[in-house]
Structures are given as structure tokens and as C-alpha cells.
Amino acid sequence: MRGVTIRRLLVDERVARLLRLLGGAIRPAPGAPRIALALSIGILCHLLFTAAVLAMILAMFFGMSHSLGRVPWQPHIPGSDSSLA
């Protein structure tokens, strides 16, 4: 970003909207409905995240043991693991 100064950033409309948004988040309007909405959205978010993590754990547990079966035994080839050293 060539020639960006603090003064130019403060004049920019996008930065001004961002600062207004941050100010509104720091000082929200009072009221029980807003608090209830925020709490319900937070609870919903955490429940969905918990369900997604549990689904991932179950998919990994059953998918790794049932989908492709066991890996067949492979005879050891001397020198094949030399790249690991």
C-alpha cells in the first residue's frame, strides 16, 4: 500500500464504518431481548460445534476401522526406509 498514512485511513469511509462497528460492539444498546438473542446464538453455536466434533470423532473411529479394512502385510524391502534417516 503506497502512501498510506493515518490521516488517509481515518478519512476512508470503510475505516470509518469499521470504527463505528467496533464502537457499537464495545457499547451495545441495553435491553433484555438483545441479551437473550446473544445468549441463544452463543448456545446454538456451541451446540453445533460440539455436534460437529462428535460427528468427526465417530467418523474417524468407524471410518478408520471399517471402511477399507486392514492394510495388507507387506514384506520388508532392505533400504526402503533409508529416506527416513
Secondary structure, 3 states (H helix, E strand, C coil): CCCCCHHHHHHCHHHHHHHHHHHHHHCCCCCHHHHHHHHHHHHHHHHHHHHHHHHHHHHHHHHHHHHCCCCCCCCCCCCCCHHHC
